[in-house]
């Protein structure tokens, strides 16, 4: 079965359960929603090749309130025409600096913080390039639904500070036509859309 099909089913079941539990259902309905959530965790574990359903169920149970997409923010930054990328510890591949937006952060603050922590470079977000629908990592182990926001950032002058993100092993600048192997965190189609808009100051942001 194509991954997209079962992963979509898992997400929909999880969202139904989470929304149902959020609106204070009667006891019997609460039990039904909890069962739906458990089925979603079992499906996710089976599709992921044997991950423990108990761990996924705990992750699902930690999601409260009305179910909404998670937001991953990514910084598109250049120095002398070369694109800033960071290399991840887990897959040894390169990605745009970024990560989950935190509650209480504006989109600008979120991407500027991720840029600084993952690359050591301070900068300022100046334009939204794209808001796209995509799994964060395209991995069955992460069944939550997510959007990705790409921001053009202008780097401050000077040398970078030390990198604070333990998951980053290297930081580098690359010519857009000679990029290293990209992580699934930065899908090539997304990057191409963001770079095309970065080159055109008047171009509107791309969105799904």
N, C-alpha and C positions, 0 to 999 in steps of 0.2 A: 504494500500500500504506500502511495506517495506520502512523504513526511508531512507535507503541507496539509493533507486531509486530516490525519489523525490529530495533528497538533492543533488545528483549528477546532476540532471537536473538543479536545481537552480544555482549551481556553474558554469556549462557549459554556461548557458544563461548569467550569470553575466560576465564571462570571454569574451564571444563574444561581449557583449555590451562595456565592458571596452576597449578591444583591438580596436574595431571599432572606438570608440570615440577618442582614443589616436592618431590615424593616420590621423587626420584632414579631416574627410569625407566631401563631399558636404552637403549643408543644408538639403536636403531631406533625405539623408542617416543618417545624425546626428539625425534627428527626429526619424527615425526608430530604431536606436541603443538606444536612450533614452527610447523609448517605450519598447524595449526588456528588458532593465534594470528595468523598472517599473513592468513588468510582473514577472520578477525574484523575486522582492521584495514582490509582492503579493503572489506568490507561497510559498516563505519562511515564510511569516506571517501566511498563512493558515496552513501550515504544522506544525508550531510551536504552534498551538492551539490558535491563535488570537492575536499574537503580532502585534503592530501597523505597517502597511506597510510603513508609512511615515518615521518611525525611521530606518527601514531597508534600505529604498531607500536612505536616507541621508548617511548611512554607506557605501552603494555601491558607491554613488557619490563621497565619499571621497577617494575611491581607484582610483588612477590615474596611468598612464604609462601602459606598457604592463603587463597583468595579469600574475603573477607568484605565486608559493606556498609561504605561510607564513612559518616561521621557529620557532619552539618551541625548546628551549634547556633545557636539564635536567642533573643535576649533580648526579653521582653515587659515593658516598663517604662512607668510613667505618672508624670506630674507634674500635680497638680490635675485629675485625670480625663482628661488628654490623653495620647495614645499617642506614644511616642518612635519616630521613624523617621529613616532616613538615606537620602540620595539617591546613587545610584551613578553613577560617571563614565561607565561603558560604555553604559548604556541610558537615563540621565537619568530614572530612575524610583525610587520609594521602596520601602524594605524595612526589616524589622526588623534591628537590628544583629546581626551574626553571621558565621559562616564555618566552615571545617573545624576540627574538633577535632584537636589535635596529639597524637602519641604521647607518653606520659608525663604528660599533663594529665588530671585528674579532670574529669568533666562540669561540675561547678560551676566549677572553675578556668578551663575552656575558655570557657564562656559569659560569665563575668565579665571575662575578658581581652578577648574580642571586643567586649563592650559598651564597655569603657573605650577601646579603640583606635579603634573606628569612630565613637563618638559623643562621646568626651571625658568622659562621665559615669562616675564610679565607682559601683558598686552591688553588691548581694549577691543571689545566686540563692536564692530561698526555697521554690520549689515547681516540680516538673515538671508542665507543663500538657498536653503531648501528645508522643507519639513516633509519627511517621507515615512511611509509605512514599511517597516521591516523588522524582522526578528533581530534582537541585539547581536546574537552570535550565530543564529541559525543552528542552534544545538538543541536536541531533544531534552537535555538536562535542564533547560531553562524555558519552561512553557508559558511564562507570562507574556502578554501582548505588549508591544512597545512601538513608539514612534521615535524617529531620529531627527534632530534639529542641527543643521550645519550653519555655523556663523563665520563670516569673514572677520578675522582679528588682525589688528595692526600691532606688531611687536614694539615694545619700548627699546630704545637704544641701549647699548651696553651688553655686558656678559650676563649669562643666565645664573640664577641662584642654584644651589644643589637641588636635585630632584627629590621630592618627598614621597613619591609613589613607589612602594616596594615592588609593585607588579611591572615596573618599567626597567629594562636592562640597558637600553641605549637610546640616545636622542640624535637625530641627524636631519640634514637638509638635502633634498633630492630634486633634480630637474624633473618637471612633470612628465617628460617623455622618457625618463629612465628611472622608474620607481622600483623599489625592491618588492619582494613578495609581500602582498598585503594580507592582513588578518581579516577574518570574517567580520570583525567589528567595523571595518570600513569596506563595504561592498564596492566593487569597481564601478558599477553603474551609478551608485550614489556619488562617488568621488568625481566621476566624469560630469555629472549634472552640477555639482557644486563648483568645480573648476571652470566650467563654461560660464557660469554666472559671475564668478569672481573676476573673469576677464572683461565682463561687460558691466560697467557701473550702473547703467540704466536698466539692466535686465531685471524683471520681477523674480521673486523667489519661486522656486519650483515647489510643487506640493502634489500629493496623491489625492 
